[in-house]
Amino acid sequence: MRARDLMTSPVLTVHPWTSAKEAAGLLSTHGFTALPVVDDDDRLVGIVTEADLIRGRVPADPRSAREIRGTAAGRTAGDLMTTPVTAMSTGTDVADLCQALVDARIRAMPIVDGAAVVGIVTRGDVVRVLARDDAEIARDVKHRLEIYGGGGRWAVEVREGRVHITDRFDDDSDRHVARLLALAVPGVVAADTAYAGEEPAR
């Protein structure tokens, strides 16, 4: 599965001069966790997140004993954004993308085509894919296999995202392709194939 299969597109972006209040409103309205920041030519220059927007912007309650700091009212996305920002291409393997999200402790990854932002993938997007219903996954796998090798040839079983494909024909090359096609389906966590005349591996 590639980033293009998972990303939200088109993606909502802001400019460096977008006010922090407007950026916060966009995140709140759309339920996003981050907004890519782009320049006049729609090239990625940064990312502004929920954490960026709340950091230092809420004054301490005057009844508290803590020192009251000034807020950052009127700041822009450009003032608050993280830059430089990591981005990945549409063809990035989702496994690599997930590892980058975890390693960098970030919640969203902008997806680019060249320098242009074309989508975004969040941790939530990945979790939603992993939660896909097995029956829905099986339908998608069968559809791809039918396009490749015709109808009635393949039997597909899915349990907790793990796909087992049985082929009526004894063709190692086709079974290899079938496994790759299955692994490209959102929600699939593993896939194996067998010839219908063989006992499946347990």
Secondary structure, 3 states (H helix, E strand, C coil): CEHHHHCECCCCCECCCCEHHHHHHHHHHHCCCEEEEECCCCEEEEEEEHHHHHCCCCCCCCCCCCCCCCCCCCCEHHHHCECCCCCEECCCEHHHHHHHHHHHCCCEEEEEECCEEEEEEEHHHHHHHHCCCHHHHHHHHHHHHHHHHCCCCEEEEEECCEEEEEECCCCHHHHHHHHHHHHCCCCCCEEEEEECCCCCCC
